[in-house]
Amino acid sequence: MGVKAITNHLNALGLRYRRGRMFRVNEVHRVLTSATYMGLCRYNRKAARTRQLTDPKDWIEVPVPVIVEPDVWDRVQQHLQSRRPSVTPARITNGAMLLTGIAVCPHCSGGMMLGTGKSGQYRYYACANAATKGRTACKGRRIRMETLDEAVLSAFEGRVLSADRLPKLLEGITRHVLAEQSQNDDRER
């Protein structure tokens, strides 16, 4: 079971995080990776002002009561390491999305993010609330990226790039490019 599935399961059971909020994926991940649960609390891990990680030799390790047995904790860490996004090739995870920051879930008005299926073979726009908080937060359905992108581009082409608007649009773009070139020439002098 992955971190998302655990998050969804916790929220479906009605369990809540701090102050009654629904669990989020990053919060569940933080709990799963905290060494405190296996009996080791680390202080001075981050610099007080910059919040950047300090040198491990400067860490102060204090034994605390064990909540999770070390062998179980180690198995969880190995499982998480095998599922890390950095293990996935960049070409799969860093593709450009046409509607990034624009597409909104019709059910909860949350943002839409990239979702994949079949090991990245299929790409979808998926509700960020459903992805990070689980299906109990939003029942929004995924939409195939190609389908939505084609629909948006088709509508854009029909409305914005129509024959009567195109000359005026190109004139405005040309004027903008020439103004930028002029500013760049002035800076170089």
LINRA-V306954 format. One record per run of one state. SS is the DSSP state (@ for helix, = for strand, . for the rest). FROM is the first residue (numbers start at 1). TO is the last residue. If there is no record, write none. Layout:
# LINRA-V306954
ss=SS from=FROM to=TO
ss=SS from=FROM to=TO
This chain:
# LINRA-V306954
ss=. from=1 to=2
ss=@ from=3 to=12
ss=. from=13 to=17
ss=@ from=18 to=20
ss=. from=21 to=24
ss=@ from=25 to=33
ss=. from=34 to=34
ss=@ from=35 to=38
ss=. from=39 to=39
ss== from=40 to=43
ss=. from=44 to=45
ss== from=46 to=46
ss=. from=47 to=52
ss== from=53 to=53
ss=. from=54 to=55
ss=@ from=56 to=58
ss=. from=59 to=59
ss== from=60 to=63
ss=. from=64 to=69
ss=@ from=70 to=82
ss=. from=83 to=84
ss=@ from=85 to=87
ss=. from=88 to=89
ss=@ from=90 to=93
ss=. from=94 to=103
ss== from=104 to=104
ss=. from=105 to=110
ss== from=111 to=117
ss=. from=118 to=121
ss== from=122 to=127
ss=@ from=128 to=133
ss=. from=134 to=142
ss== from=143 to=144
ss=@ from=145 to=159
ss=. from=160 to=162
ss=@ from=163 to=188
ss=. from=189 to=189
